Amino acid sequence: AYSVDRISQTLANQNPDIVRLQEIEDNSSSGESRMEPTAAPTRLWSTPHRSHQPQEIATHLNMDYCAFAPAVKSRVVPRHSKCLPSKLLPPTEEHDGPYGGYFGNAILSKYKILQTEHYAYRKFKRKTRRNAVACLIELPSSTKIWVVTTHLGVHPSGEEQYQQAKELLEFLTYLENIQVHNNDSTTTGNVAGT
């Protein structure tokens, strides 16, 4: 069953300083959930909730810093709708309709986030848009590191992942160049990503 508290407690048991999350939602509407964007048999993509999941998890973990990078808008199912899920449109930026939130990636931190950068991958065919988020975080030692999280696509041909991996490398190069242009001696070798 859906429970931000259960997810938060699982993370808290690890006592993390920094958390990277994928497939996380900010569902601010009173609707229920977003839909799977495929032509296959339609299913709900997540359990009904009205939560800003990244912020709720950050609060539970006593993390003062949270960066959320939405990849797509969430199309919601009204709570007492008589529509079957198969009659509803999938969540993508191309559809007009009752959007109630966003779906994407997040970074939570006990340490100060100095800068946040988002990168939207080029859309692959009709697949859901994917993205990456990077945060420049200052550690207690005053060392600054870039922490990156992303969720690559899952197209069976591997072409989508290949395209996104190339774009991710470009994004990481961009992050390194920010350090050079700012004449900052920040360490960029400690980049973490998925």
Salt bridges, closest charged atoms under 4 A:
ASP17 OD1 - LYS110 NZ 3.97
GLU23 OE2 - HIS151 NE2 3.36
GLU25 OE1 - HIS49 NE2 3.00
ASP26 OD2 - HIS52 NE2 3.76
GLU36 OE1 - ARG43 NE 3.53
GLU93 OE1 - LYS123 NZ 3.89
GLU93 OE2 - ARG129 NE 2.79
GLU94 OE2 - LYS123 NZ 2.91
GLU167 OE2 - ARG122 NH1 3.59
ASP184 OD2 - LYS144 NZ 3.75
